[in-house]
């Protein structure tokens, strides 16, 4: 098969590409080409990289020609310049759908969020929901994954927690009340996407995806710290503090330690889908536990945050 992946060099996209290529499928990687941190995905066999943004319908349609399916994995968790939730999640998804229709693509999968919903006061949640509605109304065969917290090599969760533990002697938990999470290994996400794209399962389905282990957010964070080998001073901080901190980090970091959207996500807990979504078939339900071995497998090299993580440094020297 020939499958296009938007956000193809991103976290989920690159793991999906590796899986597909390993099985002999042809992959078209769609990405703006701005992220230079890991160029290995572009060098995979049977892979063609197209430096195209989701704002260009004509270029997308050209890239989709001959593809059997599109995996729409492009997304953001903070707004920066023209990269807004409205532009990326809503208009970007409209453009991907139109381009897929023009190119004769029959199947599309969408990476959404477990609690994406309308009228909740969060631009991130509402734009993800709008993207779901666009895909459901497209007339194409579709599978929408309403996923919770995803972790693995190249993710945000393990990467930034590790860097934070190597940088700061303190760590503030989000909010004054505990919330539950069910971390999902990216390998389980790829298995579900593979079933939808290659095996043609989960037809016109919106499914909830959460990991097998339910735990307090603080338990998950402490487990990562234990694997990293750090013991910061733990304390709780109110939500207003985290929203203010996230707002500041969005303006000074290339990839924020935490964004305001992530504060909202963590403050609600990431266990129950909103609105209701279908359950996965038993054989596709995530099974990989959030163990020390699995965490270690996804950790980045041990180091703290540095000047290259600052937007001003990137602007001056062009380094991410």
C-alpha positions, 0 to 999 in steps of 0.5 A, a space after each residue: 500500500 501507499 500511505 501518506 502521513 501528515 506530521 510525518 516527521 513528528 512523534 506519532 507520524 515517525 513511529 507509524 512510518 517505521 512500522 509501515 516501511 518495515 512491512 514494505 509499504 510505500 510512505 509519503 511523509 508530509 511535513 513543513 520541514 521545520 523540525 530538524 531534530 531527527 532526520 532519520 525518518 526522511 531517510 527510511 527506504 520506500 519513503 518520500 518526503 514532501 515539505 508541504 504544510 496543511 495550508 496548501 490544498 494543491 500541494 497536498 492533493 499532488 502528494 496524495 496522488 496514488 495513496 490508498 490512505 492518509 494518516 492525519 497526525 499533524 497537530 500543535 499543543 500551543 499557538 505560535 504566529 500563524 500556527 494557530 489551533 484554527 489554522 492547523 487543526 480546523 482549516 488544516 483538516 479541511 484542507 487535508 480532507 479536500 485534498 484527499 477527495 481530489 486525489 481519490 483517497 478512500 481512507 483517512 485516520 485522524 489523531 484527536 484527543 480523548 476529551 476533545 469537545 465543543 464549547 468547553 472554553 479551551 481552544 485546543 479541545 474545541 479545535 480538535 473536536 471541530 477536526 473530528 466533525 470535519 472528518 466524520 462529515 467528509 464522506 470518506 471512510 475514517 477512523 478517529 483516535 481519541 487518544 489520551 497521554 501518549 509516550 515513547 521515543 521522541 515524545 513530549 512527556 518523557 522528553 520534557 520530564 527528563 530535561 526538567 529533572 536534569 535542570 530543576 531541583 523542584 517540581 510542581 504538580 498541576 493543581 491542588 487535587 490529584 488527577 488520574 491518567 492512563 499513559 499509552 505507549 506509542 507502539 499501541 497507537 501505531 498498532 491501532 493506526 495500522 489496523 485502520 489503514 492497512 487491515 481496513 478495520 474500524 470503519 467509520 469509527 471514533 474510538 477512545 484510546 487509553 493505556 492499560 494502567 490507571 494511576 495518579 498523575 503524580 505516580 506517573 511523574 515520580 516513576 519517570 523521575 525514578 528511572 531518570 535517577 533524580 529526586 526533586 523536591 515535590 510540591 503542589 501549585 494551584 492551576 493559576 500558577 501553572 497557567 501563568 507559567 505555561 503562558 510564559 514558557 510558550 513565549 520563551 521556549 521552542 517547545 514549552 516544558 508545559 503549555 496552557 493547553 496541557 495544563 487544561 488537559 492535566 487539570 481534568 485528568 486523562 481517563 474518560 473520553 468526552 463525549 462518549 467514544 466507542 471502545 476498541 475491539 479486545 485485540 486492539 486495546 492497548 496492552 503495554 504497561 507503563 513500566 520502568 523498562 518501557 519508560 527507559 526505552 523512550 527516554 532521551 539522552 540525559 541532559 537539562 534544558 539549554 539555550 538552544 531550547 529558547 526561542 530567542 536563541 533559535 531566532 538568532 542562530 537558527 537552531 532548534 
